[in-house]
Amino acid sequence: MPQSNRPFALLARNTAQRRYQTVVTAVLVVVDVVSIGMAMYVAFRLRELLPIPEPARIPLRFLGFWPLIAVQISCIVVSFFFARMYHRRRARYSSDELTAIFSATSIGTLWSIAITALIFQDDNAMSNFPRLAVVYGWLLSVVFVIIARAVMARVQRILQRRGIGRTRVAVIGAGEPAATVIQRIRETPRLGYDIIGMAATDGQTPPTNVRSLGSVDDIGAVLAREGIDEVIIAIPEATNEDLMRVISRCDRSSIGIKVVPDMFQILAGQLSIGELGGVPLLNMRDVSLRGWKLTLKRTIDITGSAFGLVVGAPLFFLTAALVKLDSPGPALFTQERMGLDGERFPVFKFRTMRVDAEKLGLWTTKDDPRRTRLGTLLRRTNIDELPQLINVLLGHMSLVGPRPEQPLFVEQFRASIPRYMERHREKAGLTGWAQVNGLRGDTSIEERTRYDLWYIENWSVWLDIKIILLTVWQTIVRDNKNAY
C-alpha cells in the first residue's frame, strides 16, 4: 500500500472497528433482553403446568404482569452493564464468562425483587404474580443467556475468521514471557488477535517469525502508523520505572494496554492487598490447602477415584487387552515419580511406548518414535492416565494437583528453577491447572511451575471442579496438542 494512502486506510479501518464494536454491544443487549424475556415466559408457563407446591389458584395471563417483567429484564441488563459484560472487544466464552453470567443474573434478580416490592406493594394485581415463577425465571435466565451468548460468540468467531472484528496486537518485551504470549496467541485463534509485530527490549531482536516494530523508544509513532488496537507488555523483571516509561509511550485513548506480570513474584508469591489503619499493604498469603480443606479434598479424591474405577472397569479391561495385542509387553507401565514432600511412589499408566523406551531416552517429545500405534491414541484421549485412579485411591496422588515428575528430572529442575520444590507441598494430581492451560508434554517447566504454585495458593473446591470439567471438555474436543 502506498504510504500516502496508509493514513486514510487506517482511519477507515478504525472507523469500521468502532462501528463493529457498537453493533456487537447493541446486539448483545438485544440478545440478553430477548433471552431473559423468553426465560420469564417459560418460567410463567412452568408455574401453570407444575402444581408445586400447589396448583395455581387463579388463571394467569403473562402480559398482565408486563411491568414486573420489564423491571426484571431492566435490572438484569443493568447488572450485566456494571459487571462489564458489554465491554468486550473479542468473542470470548469460558468458565469465567459462565460465572459472570450467573453472578450478574442473581444480583439483577435480587434488585428486581426489591424494586417491585417497593413499587407494587399496594397493587393487588401485581401481588398475584406467582412467586415460584421468580425462582424459575432466575434459573432459566441464567441458562438462556448462557446459550444465547454462546451462539453470539460463535457468530463473532465466524466473522473473525473472515477478518471482521479482529484485534491488531503489538507485543513489547523480550525473552520467554514475550515468546510465550506470541505462542499462546497463535495457538488460540479464537481470541481474534492478529500479531502485527514485536518491539524487543534490551537490544534483543524478535524471533525470526515475528515482524520487528523497531525500538521501544519509537513505539508511539509505530502504534499510530500500524493502527494497533492493543499492546501486550511482557518484560521480565522490569522495574516500575521501566514499565511506566513503556506505558507512557503507548498512552493513546484508543489502545488497550495489558501487562504480563512477573509470574514468580505475583502468581507464585500470591500477593493480595490489605490495609493497616488506611495504609495499603501487600499480603503474602500462605498455602490455601490446610486443615479441614485437606480432609475435604481427600474425601473427594476417594469418592471420585472409587467411582471412576468402578464405572471405568470395562474400558480398563478393553484398553489393557488392546495394549497387549498392539505390542509385546505388559499392559500397565509403572515408573517412579516424586510427590508430596518429595516422597517417591510408583505411578501407574497404560503402556504407550515400546518396552525398551527408557533405554532410548527419558523425556517424551512430539512425534516420539518410541510410541506404539495405540499409544498415540491413548495419549491424545488421556486414557493412558486412567490407571492413576489407583494412585489416587491409595493416597499417592490427588485428582487435581501438580503433575509428578521423575526424581532425576526433579533434581535437575530444583537447581535451575526458583521455588520449584514448593510445588511438592501438595499431592501430585491426575490433572492440573497447568495441564488444562496447555502445558503438557515437552513444554516450559518454568511456566508449569508458575501455574502449579498459583493453584496451590488459590485452591478451592470450585477450582478443582473447574479443572476436572476442563479436562473432560478438552478430551472430548481433542484439545490436547501437547499430549505426547
MOQUI-V281577 format. One record per pair of residues at least 24 apart in sequence whose ideal C-beta (glycine too) atoms are under 7 Angstrom apart, sorted by the first residue. I is the first residue (numbers start at 1). GAP is how many residues later the second one is. Records with the same first field share a line. If there is no record, write none. Layout:
BEGIN
I->GAP / GAP
END
This chain:
BEGIN
10->217
13->214
14->213
17->212
20->144 / 145
21->68
25->61
28->58 / 124
29->48 / 57
31->117 / 118 / 121
32->45 / 48 / 113
33->40 / 44
35->109 / 110 / 113
36->36 / 37 / 40 / 105 / 109
37->32 / 36
38->106
39->98 / 101 / 102 / 105
40->29 / 32 / 97
42->98
43->90 / 93 / 94 / 97
44->89
46->90
47->83 / 85 / 86 / 89
52->80
56->74
58->70
60->70
64->61
65->61 / 64
68->48 / 58 / 61
71->41 / 44 / 45
72->40 / 65
75->33 / 36 / 37 / 40
76->29 / 32 / 33 / 65
78->30
79->25 / 28 / 29 / 32
80->24
89->78
90->77 / 101 / 102
91->62 / 65 / 66 / 69 / 99 / 101
92->61
93->56 / 57 / 60
95->371
98->48
101->41 / 44 / 45
102->40
105->33 / 36 / 37 / 40
106->32
109->29
157->33
160->32
165->27
166->26 / 28
167->25 / 26 / 27 / 62 / 63
168->26 / 28 / 58 / 59 / 60 / 61
169->24 / 25 / 26 / 27 / 61 / 63
170->26 / 27 / 29 / 43 / 53 / 58 / 61
171->24 / 27 / 61 / 63
172->27 / 44 / 47 / 59 / 61 / 74
173->28 / 60 / 61 / 62
174->26 / 27 / 28 / 30 / 61
175->61
176->268
177->57 / 59 / 83
178->56
179->28
180->267
181->51 / 53 / 79
182->28
187->251
196->30 / 32
201->34
216->30 / 33
219->30 / 31
220->29 / 30
223->27 / 29 / 32
228->27
229->26 / 27
230->25 / 26 / 28
231->24 / 26
232->26 / 28
233->24 / 26 / 27
234->26
236->26
237->25
263->187
264->154 / 155 / 186
267->183 / 186 / 187
268->151 / 182 / 185 / 186
270->187
285->172
287->138 / 169 / 170
288->169 / 170 / 171
289->137 / 167 / 170
296->165
297->101
300->99
301->91 / 97 / 98
302->91
304->95
305->84 / 87 / 88 / 94
306->87
308->81
309->80 / 84
312->74
316->70
319->31 / 64
322->52
323->27 / 28 / 51
326->46 / 47 / 48
327->27 / 45
328->27
329->26
332->55
335->71
336->70 / 71
337->67 / 68 / 69 / 91
338->66 / 67 / 69 / 72 / 86
339->57 / 58 / 65 / 85 / 88 / 89
340->84 / 86 / 87
341->83
342->82
344->63
345->46 / 51
347->41 / 44 / 57
348->39 / 40 / 42 / 43
349->35 / 36 / 38 / 39
350->28 / 33 / 34 / 37
352->26 / 27 / 32
362->44 / 46
363->79
364->77 / 78 / 120
365->77 / 119
366->75 / 76 / 118
368->116
379->104 / 105
380->98 / 100 / 103
381->94
382->93 / 98 / 101
385->45
388->42
392->38
397->30 / 31 / 32 / 33
398->29 / 31
399->30 / 31 / 65 / 69
400->29 / 31 / 32 / 64 / 67 / 68
401->25 / 26 / 27 / 28 / 31
402->24 / 26 / 27 / 30 / 50
403->25 / 26 / 29 / 32
404->24
413->32
417->28 / 29 / 32
419->30 / 34
420->29
422->31
423->26 / 29 / 30 / 33
425->31
426->30
431->36 / 37 / 40
432->35
433->34
436->31 / 34 / 35 / 38
438->44
440->42 / 43
441->41 / 42 / 43
443->39
END
